[in-house]
Amino acid sequence: MIAGSRESQLAMVQAEEFKALLEKKTGEVCEIRGIASTGDKDLQTHLANMGGAGVFVKELEEALLRGEIDCSVNSLKDIPAQLDPRFVVAAVLPRADVRDAIIPASLEQLQCGAIIGTSSVRREMLLRASKPSLRVKTLRGNMNTRLSKLAEGEYHAIIMAKAGLDRLGIDRDVHPIDKNVFVPAAGQGAIGIECRADDTRTIELLKKVDDAKTRTEVKLERDILRHMNAGCSSPIGVNAELVDGMIKLVAVSFTDMPAVRIATEFPVEEADAKAKEIADRLLRKA
């Protein structure tokens, strides 16, 4: 099997995690092939202004259609919730830490006027809501680039996904933020494996590395985004956690002001029905 991946260090680490799990579970030999994405090539344009969803997966999907790769390994939050019917997310790996984290100081330690780096509209809006005295400045690039810019003094602190930092073995001066305050992006912490919808052999192989708990959680999160017609660059956070047959969900939307926040709990069997209801509440339709 040939698995496509973005070329950043984090993406390759995630691809290696998939490769190891696939080979262990199936015995299938896996080759990883790096592919540059639009989101990685253009580091000047704000993600919200780059023409919609899929800027990190477009080239990978094109390679899938050309038959150059059998599947692609992605951070699930980068895969559009409204997926092109030619593709399917055939597996999601066991989820890592869902929280955002700030480096090198906690929110409470940052002084008035401190410059915080992020390229996420969701994170920017959450920052402005939780600590309006801080200044937000756009920060693009892979994790190593962002950390370099922090070290050079361009920012007083930066916010990134805790899962990515963990996967790269970065733990110094990392301050996780409570997910009930700083609601994560849909799919955050999860790795999604995408393939062609008509590739039955690959789909059957990928089912063997699919994590049922993670899939249940992220399906609900992505269904809510889909009902809202929202993408990964939308100012929306939603996190579902499956615990003993119950879904514990927190969500926030800044699509209209003031922000809408939801914290609720319900049996997992109600998840499909609840997705539209929660989306409507976040859109102020209910």
C-alpha contacts under 8 A as a table, 3 or more apart, distances in Angstrom:
res1	aa1	res2	aa2	distance
1	M	28	E	6.95
1	M	29	V	6.21
1	M	30	C	4.76
1	M	31	E	6.24
1	M	69	I	7.76
1	M	70	D	6.14
1	M	71	C	7.95
2	I	30	C	5.75
2	I	31	E	4.78
2	I	32	I	5.90
2	I	33	R	6.90
2	I	68	E	7.89
2	I	69	I	5.03
2	I	70	D	5.30
2	I	71	C	6.75
3	A	15	A	7.62
3	A	30	C	6.87
3	A	31	E	6.06
3	A	32	I	4.88
3	A	33	R	6.08
3	A	69	I	5.76
3	A	70	D	5.93
3	A	71	C	4.93
3	A	72	S	5.21
3	A	73	V	6.71
4	G	32	I	5.86
4	G	33	R	4.83
4	G	34	G	5.89
4	G	35	I	6.62
4	G	60	L	6.45
4	G	69	I	5.93
4	G	70	D	7.66
4	G	71	C	6.16
4	G	72	S	4.40
4	G	73	V	6.20
5	S	11	A	6.28
5	S	12	M	6.54
5	S	15	A	6.45
5	S	32	I	7.00
5	S	33	R	6.19
5	S	34	G	5.02
5	S	35	I	5.90
5	S	60	L	7.21
5	S	72	S	5.79
5	S	73	V	5.37
5	S	74	N	6.83
6	R	11	A	5.55
6	R	12	M	6.96
6	R	34	G	5.53
6	R	35	I	5.15
6	R	36	A	5.67
6	R	37	S	6.43
6	R	56	F	7.74
6	R	60	L	7.92
6	R	74	N	7.75
7	E	11	A	6.30
7	E	12	M	6.29
7	E	34	G	4.96
7	E	35	I	5.91
7	E	36	A	5.98
8	S	11	A	5.21
8	S	12	M	6.23
8	S	142	N	6.46
9	Q	12	M	5.20
9	Q	13	V	6.22
9	Q	142	N	7.88
10	L	13	V	5.05
10	L	14	Q	6.25
10	L	142	N	7.87
10	L	143	M	7.41
10	L	164	G	6.69
10	L	167	R	7.18
10	L	168	L	6.54
11	A	14	Q	5.10
11	A	15	A	6.17
11	A	73	V	7.77
11	A	74	N	7.10
11	A	75	S	7.78
12	M	15	A	4.87
12	M	16	E	6.12
12	M	34	G	7.81
13	V	16	E	5.09
13	V	17	E	6.28
13	V	167	R	7.04
13	V	168	L	7.46
14	Q	17	E	5.01
14	Q	18	F	6.38
14	Q	73	V	7.25
14	Q	74	N	7.72
14	Q	167	R	7.65
14	Q	191	I	7.26
15	A	18	F	5.07
15	A	19	K	6.11
15	A	32	I	6.97
15	A	73	V	5.77
15	A	74	N	7.97
16	E	19	K	4.90
16	E	20	A	6.09
16	E	32	I	7.76
17	E	20	A	5.36
17	E	21	L	6.32
18	F	21	L	5.19
18	F	22	L	5.99
18	F	73	V	7.53
18	F	93	L	7.63
19	K	22	L	5.19
19	K	23	E	6.05
19	K	30	C	5.84
19	K	31	E	7.71
19	K	32	I	7.79
20	A	23	E	5.35
20	A	24	K	6.10
21	L	24	K	5.12
21	L	25	K	6.04
21	L	209	V	6.80
22	L	25	K	5.23
22	L	26	T	5.77
22	L	27	G	7.17
22	L	28	E	6.76
22	L	30	C	7.63
22	L	206	L	7.57
22	L	208	K	7.73
22	L	209	V	6.29
23	E	26	T	5.42
23	E	27	G	4.60
23	E	28	E	5.13
23	E	29	V	5.95
23	E	30	C	6.90
24	K	27	G	5.86
25	K	208	K	6.60
25	K	209	V	6.85
26	T	205	L	7.03
26	T	208	K	7.18
33	R	69	I	7.82
35	I	59	E	7.15
35	I	60	L	6.76
36	A	40	D	6.60
36	A	41	K	7.03
36	A	59	E	7.21
37	S	40	D	5.23
37	S	41	K	6.29
37	S	55	V	6.89
37	S	56	F	5.30
37	S	57	V	6.61
37	S	58	K	6.91
37	S	59	E	5.66
37	S	60	L	7.48
38	T	41	K	5.14
38	T	42	D	6.18
38	T	55	V	5.47
38	T	56	F	6.13
38	T	58	K	7.39
38	T	59	E	7.33
39	G	42	D	5.64
39	G	43	L	7.10
39	G	47	L	7.64
39	G	55	V	5.03
39	G	56	F	5.05
40	D	43	L	6.43
40	D	56	F	7.16
40	D	141	G	7.00
40	D	142	N	7.80
42	D	45	T	6.38
43	L	46	H	7.87
43	L	140	R	5.66
43	L	141	G	6.11
44	Q	140	R	7.29
45	T	49	N	6.52
45	T	50	M	6.52
46	H	49	N	5.39
46	H	50	M	6.67
46	H	119	S	6.72
46	H	138	T	7.35
46	H	140	R	7.82
47	L	50	M	5.33
47	L	119	S	6.65
47	L	120	S	7.47
47	L	233	S	6.62
48	A	51	G	7.58
48	A	52	G	7.22
48	A	121	V	7.34
48	A	233	S	5.44
48	A	234	S	7.52
49	N	52	G	7.34
50	M	55	V	7.22
51	G	55	V	7.88
52	G	55	V	7.29
52	G	231	G	7.40
52	G	233	S	7.86
53	A	78	D	7.87
53	A	79	I	7.72
53	A	80	P	5.71
53	A	231	G	5.70
53	A	232	C	6.53
53	A	233	S	7.34
54	G	57	V	5.14
54	G	58	K	5.57
54	G	78	D	6.54
54	G	79	I	6.09
54	G	80	P	5.82
55	V	58	K	5.79
55	V	78	D	7.96
56	F	59	E	7.61
56	F	78	D	6.32
56	F	79	I	7.86
57	V	60	L	5.17
57	V	61	E	6.14
57	V	74	N	7.56
57	V	78	D	7.09
57	V	79	I	6.64
58	K	61	E	5.22
58	K	62	E	6.29
59	E	62	E	5.01
59	E	63	A	6.23
60	L	63	A	5.07
60	L	64	L	6.30
60	L	72	S	6.38
61	E	64	L	4.93
61	E	65	L	6.35
61	E	72	S	7.70
61	E	87	F	8.00
62	E	65	L	5.14
62	E	66	R	6.31
63	A	66	R	5.08
63	A	67	G	6.23
63	A	68	E	5.29
63	A	69	I	6.04
64	L	67	G	5.11
64	L	68	E	6.04
64	L	69	I	5.29
64	L	70	D	6.20
64	L	71	C	6.67
64	L	72	S	7.74
64	L	195	C	6.84
64	L	196	R	6.65
65	L	68	E	7.71
65	L	196	R	7.26
66	R	69	I	7.91
67	G	70	D	6.73
69	I	72	S	7.35
70	D	195	C	6.35
70	D	196	R	7.73
70	D	202	T	6.97
71	C	193	I	6.51
71	C	194	E	5.46
71	C	195	C	4.47
71	C	196	R	7.50
71	C	202	T	7.67
72	S	193	I	5.62
72	S	194	E	5.20
72	S	195	C	6.49
73	V	191	I	6.95
73	V	192	G	6.08
73	V	193	I	4.86
73	V	194	E	6.67
74	N	78	D	6.88
74	N	79	I	7.24
74	N	191	I	5.71
74	N	192	G	5.34
74	N	193	I	6.39
74	N	194	E	7.76
75	S	78	D	5.61
75	S	79	I	7.32
75	S	187	G	7.91
75	S	188	Q	7.53
75	S	189	G	7.48
75	S	190	A	6.21
75	S	191	I	4.73
75	S	192	G	6.02
76	L	79	I	5.40
76	L	92	V	7.92
76	L	187	G	5.34
76	L	188	Q	6.83
76	L	189	G	7.81
76	L	190	A	5.56
76	L	191	I	5.11
76	L	192	G	4.64
77	K	80	P	7.54
77	K	185	A	6.84
77	K	186	A	5.95
77	K	187	G	4.67
77	K	188	Q	5.61
77	K	190	A	7.59
77	K	232	C	6.21
78	D	232	C	6.22
79	I	83	L	7.61
79	I	192	G	7.88
79	I	232	C	7.78
80	P	83	L	5.58
80	P	231	G	6.16
80	P	232	C	6.85
81	A	222	R	5.25
81	A	223	D	7.03
81	A	225	L	6.39
81	A	226	R	5.48
81	A	230	A	7.79
81	A	231	G	6.65
82	Q	226	R	5.69
82	Q	229	N	7.79
83	L	87	F	6.87
83	L	88	V	7.35
84	D	87	F	5.77
85	P	88	V	7.18
85	P	197	A	7.16
86	R	196	R	5.88
86	R	197	A	5.31
86	R	198	D	7.50
87	F	194	E	6.72
87	F	195	C	5.64
87	F	196	R	4.48
87	F	197	A	4.64
88	V	194	E	5.60
88	V	195	C	5.67
88	V	196	R	6.18
88	V	197	A	5.23
89	V	92	V	7.40
89	V	192	G	6.30
89	V	193	I	5.54
89	V	194	E	4.34
89	V	195	C	6.55
90	A	192	G	7.83
90	A	193	I	5.97
90	A	194	E	5.87
90	A	195	C	6.70
90	A	203	I	5.71
90	A	206	L	5.97
90	A	207	K	6.43
90	A	210	D	7.53
91	A	192	G	6.01
91	A	193	I	5.15
91	A	194	E	7.30
91	A	206	L	5.61
91	A	207	K	5.91
91	A	209	V	6.44
91	A	210	D	4.43
91	A	211	D	7.31
91	A	215	R	7.90
92	V	190	A	6.69
92	V	191	I	5.62
92	V	192	G	4.55
92	V	193	I	6.12
92	V	209	V	7.49
92	V	210	D	5.13
92	V	211	D	5.93
92	V	214	T	6.81
92	V	215	R	6.11
93	L	190	A	6.43
93	L	191	I	5.49
93	L	192	G	6.69
93	L	209	V	6.61
93	L	210	D	5.74
93	L	211	D	5.48
93	L	214	T	7.22
94	P	190	A	6.86
94	P	191	I	7.79
94	P	210	D	7.76
94	P	211	D	5.40
94	P	213	K	7.81
94	P	214	T	5.92
95	R	98	V	7.69
95	R	189	G	5.51
95	R	190	A	4.66
95	R	191	I	7.25
95	R	214	T	5.86
96	A	163	A	5.59
96	A	189	G	4.81
96	A	190	A	6.32
97	D	162	K	6.15
97	D	163	A	5.05
97	D	189	G	5.57
98	V	161	A	7.42
98	V	162	K	6.90
98	V	163	A	6.55
98	V	179	K	7.67
98	V	184	P	6.47
98	V	188	Q	5.38
98	V	189	G	4.75
98	V	190	A	7.99
99	R	161	A	6.35
99	R	162	K	5.66
99	R	163	A	7.46
99	R	176	P	6.36
99	R	177	I	6.27
99	R	178	D	6.94
99	R	179	K	5.61
99	R	182	F	7.79
99	R	183	V	7.73
99	R	184	P	5.98
99	R	188	Q	7.76
99	R	189	G	7.80
100	D	159	I	6.75
100	D	160	M	5.73
100	D	161	A	4.52
100	D	162	K	5.29
100	D	176	P	5.95
100	D	177	I	5.75
100	D	179	K	7.47
100	D	182	F	7.20
100	D	184	P	6.54
101	A	159	I	5.60
101	A	160	M	5.55
101	A	161	A	5.92
101	A	162	K	5.29
101	A	174	V	6.32
101	A	175	H	5.23
101	A	176	P	4.04
101	A	177	I	5.50
102	I	105	A	6.50
102	I	106	S	6.20
102	I	107	L	7.46
102	I	157	A	6.65
102	I	158	I	5.65
102	I	159	I	4.45
102	I	160	M	6.52
102	I	174	V	6.01
102	I	175	H	5.15
102	I	176	P	6.38
102	I	177	I	7.34
103	I	106	S	7.21
103	I	157	A	5.35
103	I	158	I	5.50
103	I	159	I	6.51
103	I	173	D	5.78
103	I	174	V	5.07
103	I	175	H	6.26
104	P	156	H	7.98
104	P	157	A	5.89
104	P	158	I	7.64
104	P	172	R	7.85
104	P	173	D	4.67
104	P	174	V	6.02
104	P	175	H	7.26
105	A	109	Q	5.93
105	A	110	L	6.54
105	A	157	A	6.81
105	A	173	D	6.61
105	A	174	V	7.40
105	A	175	H	6.60
106	S	109	Q	5.22
106	S	110	L	6.59
106	S	175	H	5.52
107	L	110	L	5.44
107	L	131	K	7.72
110	L	114	A	6.39
110	L	134	L	7.92
111	Q	114	A	5.65
111	Q	134	L	7.56
112	C	133	S	5.07
112	C	134	L	5.72
113	G	133	S	5.78
113	G	134	L	4.84
113	G	135	R	5.67
114	A	133	S	7.90
114	A	134	L	5.22
114	A	135	R	5.85
114	A	155	Y	7.87
114	A	156	H	5.87
114	A	157	A	7.80
115	I	134	L	6.33
115	I	135	R	4.73
115	I	136	V	5.68
115	I	137	K	6.50
115	I	155	Y	5.28
115	I	156	H	5.26
115	I	157	A	6.69
116	I	134	L	7.07
116	I	135	R	6.04
116	I	136	V	4.87
116	I	137	K	5.97
116	I	155	Y	5.84
116	I	156	H	6.03
116	I	157	A	4.97
116	I	158	I	5.29
116	I	159	I	7.39
117	G	136	V	6.00
117	G	137	K	5.02
117	G	138	T	5.65
117	G	139	L	5.05
117	G	155	Y	6.16
117	G	157	A	6.39
117	G	158	I	4.51
117	G	159	I	6.47
118	T	123	R	7.04
118	T	124	E	6.93
118	T	136	V	7.23
118	T	137	K	6.56
118	T	138	T	5.29
118	T	139	L	4.79
118	T	140	R	7.32
118	T	158	I	6.26
118	T	159	I	5.91
118	T	160	M	7.52
119	S	124	E	7.90
119	S	138	T	5.14
119	S	139	L	5.11
119	S	140	R	5.89
120	S	123	R	5.22
120	S	124	E	6.17
120	S	233	S	6.65
120	S	235	P	7.98
121	V	124	E	4.95
121	V	125	M	6.12
121	V	233	S	6.46
121	V	234	S	6.65
121	V	235	P	5.29
122	R	125	M	5.30
122	R	126	L	6.20
122	R	185	A	7.72
122	R	233	S	7.46
122	R	234	S	6.64
122	R	235	P	4.02
122	R	236	I	5.75
122	R	237	G	6.77
122	R	254	F	7.76
123	R	126	L	5.06
123	R	127	L	6.02
123	R	159	I	7.81
123	R	182	F	7.75
123	R	235	P	7.78
124	E	127	L	5.11
124	E	128	R	6.24
124	E	136	V	6.61
125	M	128	R	5.10
125	M	129	A	6.13
125	M	235	P	7.00
125	M	254	F	7.11
126	L	129	A	5.03
126	L	130	S	6.02
126	L	182	F	6.33
127	L	130	S	5.23
127	L	131	K	5.65
127	L	132	P	6.80
127	L	134	L	7.59
128	R	131	K	5.47
128	R	132	P	4.40
128	R	133	S	7.70
128	R	134	L	7.24
129	A	132	P	6.02
131	K	134	L	6.11
132	P	135	R	7.75
139	L	146	R	6.91
140	R	146	R	6.96
141	G	144	N	7.89
141	G	145	T	5.50
141	G	146	R	6.02
142	N	145	T	5.31
142	N	146	R	6.26
143	M	146	R	5.10
143	M	147	L	6.16
144	N	147	L	5.09
144	N	148	S	6.11
145	T	148	S	5.06
145	T	149	K	6.32
146	R	149	K	5.17
146	R	150	L	6.33
146	R	158	I	7.76
147	L	150	L	5.02
147	L	151	A	6.22
148	S	151	A	5.02
148	S	152	E	6.21
149	K	152	E	5.06
149	K	153	G	6.63
149	K	154	E	5.80
149	K	155	Y	7.07
150	L	153	G	5.36
150	L	154	E	5.81
150	L	155	Y	5.24
150	L	156	H	6.84
150	L	157	A	6.64
150	L	158	I	7.04
151	A	154	E	7.65
152	E	155	Y	8.00
153	G	156	H	6.67
155	Y	158	I	6.94
160	M	164	G	7.62
160	M	165	L	7.65
161	A	164	G	5.50
161	A	165	L	6.68
161	A	188	Q	7.58
161	A	189	G	7.51
162	K	165	L	5.15
162	K	166	D	6.12
162	K	176	P	6.76
162	K	189	G	7.83
163	A	166	D	5.06
163	A	167	R	6.15
163	A	189	G	5.29
164	G	167	R	5.10
164	G	168	L	6.33
164	G	189	G	7.63
165	L	168	L	5.21
165	L	169	G	6.18
165	L	170	I	5.06
165	L	171	D	7.01
166	D	169	G	4.96
166	D	170	I	5.81
166	D	171	D	6.91
167	R	170	I	7.69
170	I	174	V	7.86
171	D	174	V	5.55
177	I	181	V	7.41
177	I	182	F	6.31
178	D	181	V	5.44
178	D	182	F	6.01
178	D	183	V	7.90
179	K	182	F	4.85
179	K	183	V	4.78
179	K	184	P	6.27
180	N	183	V	5.64
180	N	250	V	6.51
183	V	237	G	5.02
183	V	238	V	6.17
183	V	239	N	6.77
183	V	250	V	6.85
183	V	251	A	6.31
183	V	252	V	6.69
184	P	188	Q	6.32
184	P	237	G	5.13
184	P	238	V	6.04
184	P	239	N	6.14
185	A	188	Q	5.36
185	A	232	C	7.46
185	A	236	I	6.84
185	A	237	G	4.58
185	A	238	V	5.75
185	A	239	N	7.06
186	A	218	V	6.78
186	A	221	E	5.20
186	A	222	R	6.12
186	A	225	L	7.73
186	A	232	C	7.74
186	A	237	G	6.27
186	A	238	V	5.19
186	A	239	N	6.09
187	G	190	A	5.66
187	G	218	V	5.28
187	G	221	E	6.78
187	G	222	R	7.15
187	G	239	N	7.72
190	A	214	T	7.50
193	I	206	L	7.76
195	C	199	D	7.21
195	C	202	T	7.38
195	C	203	I	7.32
196	R	199	D	5.36
197	A	200	T	7.47
197	A	203	I	7.93
199	D	202	T	5.65
199	D	203	I	6.28
200	T	203	I	5.02
200	T	204	E	6.13
201	R	204	E	5.29
201	R	205	L	6.42
202	T	205	L	5.11
202	T	206	L	6.09
203	I	206	L	5.11
203	I	207	K	6.20
204	E	207	K	5.29
204	E	208	K	7.19
205	L	208	K	5.71
205	L	209	V	7.74
206	L	209	V	5.55
206	L	210	D	6.56
207	K	210	D	5.09
210	D	215	R	7.55
211	D	214	T	5.54
211	D	215	R	6.11
212	A	215	R	5.10
212	A	216	T	6.21
213	K	216	T	5.27
213	K	217	E	6.43
213	K	242	L	6.80
214	T	217	E	5.17
214	T	218	V	6.12
215	R	218	V	5.31
215	R	219	K	5.76
216	T	219	K	5.36
216	T	220	L	6.57
216	T	242	L	7.61
217	E	220	L	5.61
217	E	221	E	6.55
217	E	239	N	7.73
217	E	240	A	5.19
217	E	241	E	5.90
217	E	242	L	6.41
217	E	247	I	7.93
218	V	221	E	4.92
218	V	222	R	5.97
218	V	239	N	7.96
218	V	240	A	7.11
219	K	222	R	5.20
219	K	223	D	5.92
220	L	223	D	5.02
220	L	224	I	6.25
220	L	240	A	7.12
220	L	271	A	6.41
220	L	272	D	6.95
220	L	275	A	6.25
221	E	224	I	5.34
221	E	225	L	6.60
221	E	238	V	5.94
221	E	239	N	6.29
221	E	240	A	6.48
221	E	275	A	7.87
222	R	225	L	5.05
222	R	226	R	6.09
223	D	226	R	4.94
223	D	227	H	6.16
223	D	272	D	7.99
223	D	275	A	6.03
223	D	276	K	7.79
224	I	227	H	5.21
224	I	228	M	6.29
224	I	275	A	5.03
224	I	276	K	6.38
224	I	278	I	6.86
224	I	279	A	5.23
225	L	228	M	4.98
225	L	229	N	6.07
225	L	230	A	5.09
225	L	231	G	6.73
225	L	279	A	7.20
226	R	229	N	4.90
226	R	230	A	6.12
226	R	231	G	7.89
227	H	230	A	7.72
227	H	275	A	7.57
227	H	276	K	6.04
227	H	279	A	6.00
227	H	280	D	7.99
228	M	279	A	5.68
228	M	280	D	7.47
228	M	283	L	7.17
230	A	234	S	5.96
231	G	234	S	5.39
234	S	255	T	7.70
235	P	253	S	6.13
235	P	254	F	5.37
235	P	255	T	6.25
236	I	251	A	7.48
236	I	252	V	5.71
236	I	253	S	4.48
236	I	254	F	6.28
236	I	255	T	7.36
237	G	251	A	5.36
237	G	252	V	5.12
237	G	253	S	6.47
238	V	249	L	7.31
238	V	250	V	5.83
238	V	251	A	4.16
238	V	252	V	6.48
239	N	249	L	5.66
239	N	250	V	5.47
239	N	251	A	6.34
240	A	247	I	6.23
240	A	248	K	5.66
240	A	249	L	4.42
240	A	250	V	6.70
241	E	247	I	5.52
241	E	248	K	5.15
241	E	249	L	6.40
242	L	245	G	6.41
242	L	246	M	5.65
242	L	247	I	4.68
242	L	248	K	6.47
242	L	268	V	7.40
243	V	246	M	5.26
243	V	247	I	6.37
243	V	248	K	7.37
245	G	267	P	6.04
245	G	268	V	5.67
246	M	265	E	6.75
246	M	266	F	5.58
246	M	267	P	4.42
246	M	268	V	5.21
247	I	265	E	5.50
247	I	266	F	5.40
247	I	267	P	5.95
247	I	268	V	5.49
247	I	271	A	7.68
248	K	263	A	7.69
248	K	264	T	6.13
248	K	265	E	4.58
248	K	266	F	6.94
249	L	262	I	7.72
249	L	263	A	5.74
249	L	264	T	5.38
249	L	265	E	6.08
250	V	261	R	7.55
250	V	262	I	5.55
250	V	263	A	4.48
250	V	264	T	6.61
251	A	261	R	5.71
251	A	262	I	5.09
251	A	263	A	6.60
252	V	259	A	6.87
252	V	260	V	5.54
252	V	261	R	4.39
252	V	262	I	6.34
252	V	282	L	7.14
253	S	256	D	7.37
253	S	259	A	5.63
253	S	260	V	5.29
253	S	261	R	6.67
253	S	282	L	5.87
253	S	283	L	7.75
254	F	257	M	6.13
254	F	258	P	7.17
254	F	259	A	4.75
254	F	260	V	6.81
255	T	259	A	7.41
255	T	283	L	7.42
256	D	259	A	6.28
256	D	260	V	7.98
256	D	283	L	7.63
257	M	260	V	7.76
260	V	281	R	7.88
260	V	282	L	5.80
260	V	284	R	7.93
261	R	282	L	7.43
262	I	282	L	7.85
266	F	270	E	6.82
266	F	271	A	7.71
267	P	270	E	5.67
267	P	271	A	7.27
268	V	271	A	5.33
269	E	272	D	7.54
270	E	273	A	5.49
270	E	274	K	5.99
271	A	274	K	5.05
271	A	275	A	6.20
272	D	275	A	5.50
272	D	276	K	7.74
273	A	276	K	6.40
273	A	277	E	7.12
274	K	277	E	5.08
274	K	278	I	6.02
275	A	278	I	5.34
275	A	279	A	6.16
276	K	279	A	5.04
276	K	280	D	6.11
277	E	280	D	5.19
277	E	281	R	6.33
277	E	286	A	7.45
278	I	281	R	5.05
278	I	282	L	6.23
279	A	282	L	5.11
279	A	283	L	6.22
280	D	283	L	4.99
280	D	284	R	6.00
280	D	285	K	4.79
280	D	286	A	5.46
281	R	284	R	4.86
281	R	285	K	5.71
281	R	286	A	4.89
282	L	285	K	7.62
283	L	286	A	7.84
